[in-house]
Amino acid sequence: MEEIYAKFVSQKISKTRWRPVPPGSLQTAETFVTGSWDNEENYVSLWSMGDFGNLDSDGGFEGDPQLLCDIRHHGDVMDLQFFDQERIVAASSTGCVTIFLHHPNNQTLSVNQQWTTAHYHTGPGSPSYSSAPCTGIVCNNPEIVTVGEDGRINLFRADHKEAVRTIVWEVHFHPSNPDHLFTCSEDGSLWHWDASTDVPEKSSLFHQGGRTSTFLSHSISNQANVHQSLISSWLTDPAKDRIEITSLLPNRTLSVNSLDVLGPCLVCGTDAEAIYVTRQLFS
């Protein structure tokens, strides 16, 4: 078994990622980035690996990770991804998304781009907004997709100051039947997610309009969950779940900004200056 080398950094590490090697390169990964959390001051740090087994002038192993540079990060680092060889994207518990640029000539990190209010909560008690943690990011240059505790999915581009697209404005469980979930979005969609129905395997595509629906099935066998009445379908083994997704609006409209559901009744409001109401959700 290969020997494992430890480096004590005096910080709680929340995320770590290897820097991708150039396409077609035969070299092994040697540079990685870390992000910290739950410290008085959090940092994004870039590290390099040396040749194992050689002693440096201080008597330590050159193979130990060597700190190249670091930069202070406001809030906990919730996620971390390399955007390319020089840029790193960090997600913060403050709702901020930041692109850091590595300068190899003088080994420093600087802020290259920042979306300070990428994720936020709004409500009657907040006249402007309150921050919501950004919990995950994925990068495909030049695009960055982020998700947060505010229920939003944001699409950013590195050369844009604002989000290119924002999806899932509000999310509501049915107040008396939590197997039913309702979501509305800036893209004009209003969806009903039904996890209560035990349905046979289906492979239909999603269609817009009316009650046309699709089934998300993760199991080949049609197994009944005997504890379904005791345990929420959203918390059970995904291999046994089947979710029916239904589009409640007949046609795609402008942003659906808000919804509410009570019993068999649903109401939503849109940027198309229209209110939609149904009183037969489960018919």
N, C-alpha and C positions, 0 to 999 in steps of 0.2 A: 504493500500500500504506500502511495506517495505521501511524503511528509506535508503537513499543513502548517503554514506560517501565519501567525497572528500579529495583528497590529492594533494596539490600544490607542484610541483616538479621542477619548474623553468626551464623546458625544453619543447620544442614542441615534442609531442609524435606522431610518425608516425605509429607504430605497437605495438600491445599488444597481448599476447597469454598465456592461462592457461597451466600450466604443466600437462600433462596427469596423471590421477591416475592409479595405477597398475591394471592390468586386474583382475577382480573378487573382487576388493576392494569396500567396501561400504562407504569409506570416501568421503567427498566432496572436490572439488578443493580448494586449499588454497595457492598455489604458482603460480605466473605468472611472465612473462618477458615483458619488454618494450624496444622499440628502439626509438631513437630520430632523428630529422632531422632539418635542417635549423638553427642550432646553431653554435656558434664558435667552440665548441667541442661537438661531439655527443657521446652518451653512449648506451651500452646494459646493462640493469639493471634488477636484480632479486628481487622480492618482495614477502613478506609473509603476510598472513592475520591472525589476532589473533581472540580472542573471542569478539564478539560485546557486548557493554554495560558496560565493565569494565574499570575503570580509571587506567591509569598507573601513575608512580611516577611524571611525568611531568604535569599531569592534563589532558592529551589527552586521546582519546579513544584507547584502545588496539586493537580495531577492525579496526583502520586505517591501511592501507598498511604500512608495515615496510620494509625499504630497507635492504636486506640481503647483497648484494654486487653489484658492477658495474665495467665495464671496458670500456676504451675509444674505440670508433669505428671510423675508418677513413672513412669519407664520410657520406652521409645520409643513414639511415637504410630504405631500400626499401621494404624488407620483412623479416619475422622472423618466424621460426618454431622450435619446439622441435624435436630433432632427437631421443632422448630417455629420460630417467629420469634425466640424468646428462649432456647431451650435447644439445647445442642450435645452430642452423644454421642461419646465418645472411647474407642478400644480400645487397650489397653496391652500391651507385650511382657511385662509382669508377670502377665498374665491378668486384670487388673482392667478393669472397664467403668464409666465415669464419665459422669454427666450434669452438664454445667456450665450455669449460669444466668447470662445477661447482664442486668446492671442498667443500663439506658440513662440513668437520672437522674444517676448518679455515674460511669458508664463503668467498671464493674468486672465481673469474673467470679468466681463462687463455685461450690462444689460443691453441687449440688442433690440428687443421688442417686448412690450408689456400690455396686457389687457387687465386692468386693475379690478374691473367689475364684471368679470366673465360669468360669475355665478352669484346670485343674490336672491334674498327673499323680499317679497313685498306684501303689505297687508295693512289693515286699518291702523295698527299701532306704529307703523313706520312711514313717515311722510315722504321719505325718499326711498331708502332701501337699507337692508341689513345683509351683511355678507353671508354667503353659504359656501361651505367647503367644496372645492373642486376635487373630486375623488378619483378621477382617472383621465388619462390622455392617451391618444394613439396618433402617430405621425406618419405621413406619407407625403414627403416634400412635393409641392409647397403647402400642403394642407395639414391642419391639426384639428382633431376632433376631441372635445372635452365633455365630460359628464360631471354632474354635481348633485349635492343634496337638495338643490332647489327643483330637481326633476327635469332640468333642461339638458339638451344635447346641443352643443355649439360647434359649428364648423368655422374655423378661422383659416386665413391665408397669411403667410408670413409678410406679404407686401400690403396687407389691408389693416387699417386701424380699428375697424369694427368687424363684428361677426358677419360672415357671408350668409349664414343661415342659422336659425335657432328653431329646435323642435320641442314635445311633452310639457305645454304651459301649466296645466293643472292636472293633478292625479287624485282621484277620489275612489275610495272603497265604498261599496253600498253600505249604508249605515246599519242595516239589519241582516245583510247577507254578504259577508266579506269575501266569498268566492267570486264575486262580481266586481270588476275594476273598470273605471271609466277614465279616459285620458283625452285631452284636447291639445291642439298644437298650432304653432304659427303657420304650418304648411296647410292649414285648412281641414285637418282631419279630426274626427270625433269617433273614438273607438271604444267598443265594449269588449272587455277581456273576460271570458267566462271559463272558470276552472272547475265548475261544478258538474259538468256533463261528462259522463262516461261514454265515449263514442268509439266506433270502430275505426280502424286505420284508414286515413284519407290522405291524398296527396294533391288536393286541389290548390290552385293558385289563389292569391288574394285578389278580389275584385272590388271596385268601388261601387257604391250606390246601394240603397235599400238595405235588405237584410242578407245580402250575399256575404258569405263568410268563408274562412279557412280554418283548418285544424292544425295546430302544432303538436305533433306526436313524437315522443322520444322513445317509444317502446314498440317492439314488434308484437309482443303478446298483449292481449287485452286483459290486464289483471285488475281486479277490483280492489280498492283500498278499504279494508274492513273498518279502519279507524277514521274514515273520512269525516264522520260527524264529530269527531273529537279533535282532529288536527287540521289546521288550515291547509288548503291545497297549495298555497304559495310556499309553505315550509316543508313539504314532503319531498321525498326522493324524486328528482326530475325525471328519472327513468320510468316512473309510474304515472306521470301527469299527462293530461291532454288539455290544451287550452284552445278554446274557440274564440276567434277574433272577428268582430263584426263592425263594419263601418255603418254608423247611424245616419250620416248625411247622404242624401241621394246624389249630390254632386259636390266636387271639391270647390271650396269657397276661399275667401280671404281668411286671415288668421282667426282661429277660434280661441278667444281670450279667456273664457271662464265657463265653468259648468257647475251644476249642482244636481243632486239626485236624491229623491225621497220616495220610498215605496216604488210604484211602477212609473213614476213621473221624473222626467229629466228636462232641464232647461239649459240653454247655452247662448252666449252672445258672441258676435263676430265683428270684424272690421268691415264686413260688407254691409254694415248698418242694418243687420237683421238679427232677430231673436228666433231660435228654433225651440219648439216645445214638443215633447211626446209624453203621453200618459199611458202608453201601452208597451213598456220596455220588454216585458217578458211574455207577450202574447205570441 
